[in-house]
């Protein structure tokens, strides 16, 4: 397995050759480096859906699947499409895979390990636990929103609202005090950068350094006594009972902070951007309920892509996929497919469907409702999407007047 996406060493000539070959084979090339893609990925995905729905990307060395039916089918078929990338024959592997090869994250495991580890956290994110959490979560959101400033102030919602809320909520659930500061957010950002299929040797190094620092920070928190009822406590109990190893408990916490903070902060940033751009009297601004939040999540699709590896030769959308081929499922495209005839796939599907989906909705509703109730006149000043994002759709800045 190669150690990361050393694409910068391959040079421009290699990139052009890949794209030219793709054009010859499929009539179009998928080039996530283009500005046009960064500005409006949905337009590129619409073209792929139409003209090359199961597209072999020479640049990324894997299949890009964009139609709803194909994406939904692969998500459901965890026997053929494995989450562990171990069997891949792909030359370029996401650097994320190489962060902790002996201790893969939940979403890179297959049954039976996946079933056992997922069972250890299921209850924490179930309806009953969230009902108990809701009042503390709402209080935490209220404090963040009230500390933004006064009506009329110019504020960047990315660091002060979207990033801080999921981190504080993680602290509430886990019982670990991470002193929700910029260092933790920076580490999460760098580690998650390793999930990008456009990562480079440089971003792979950054991901590894950040992964180690985040691990050390979590270990400090885990060394302190666990408070009853927190996730830290539940996992420690499972370790004592022999249901989990110490390494597995640590890895679960690591993955939950990675999976549950950046995704929600990307969602909150984009949702706040969209709502604050609407006129103050717009119905969506008057009533933030579950329906609105679900609709925003579908439209935004904060996790744009998930990956699988084919265990045996198989067909998808009429194309032959070889054993070991890596397949990128573009959830953001599937959600927008005019031929979509099923539930949205923003939280994935099948056995890996997001454990934190309910929590994400609760955070979204609570945070957006509190923002609009506290600052009914909030309006967008400027927003800047992050560059080089394919897997996630992030925002560097969402500046508003409160
Ligand atoms: C809007 C916010 C969120 C979005 C869009 C989202 C999306 C997703 C998606 C698409 C997957 C499937 C990955 C795959 O199939 O390979 C997933 C898995 C997962 N998510 Fe989320 N997620 C969000 C928030 C959260 C939160 C708040 C948590 C917990 C704190 C969380 C924890 C997880 C975990 C543990 C998995 C792995 C599940 C498994 O492999 O069985 N997510 N998420």
Boltz pocket constraint, residues with backbone or C-beta under 6 A from the ligand:
constraints:
  - pocket:
      binder: B
      contacts: [[A, 83], [A, 106], [A, 107], [A, 108], [A, 118], [A, 255], [A, 256], [A, 257], [A, 259], [A, 260], [A, 261], [A, 263], [A, 264], [A, 267], [A, 297], [A, 301], [A, 302], [A, 303], [A, 306], [A, 307], [A, 331], [A, 345], [A, 346], [A, 347], [A, 348], [A, 349], [A, 351], [A, 352], [A, 353], [A, 354], [A, 355], [A, 356], [A, 357], [A, 359], [A, 360]]
      max_distance: 6.0
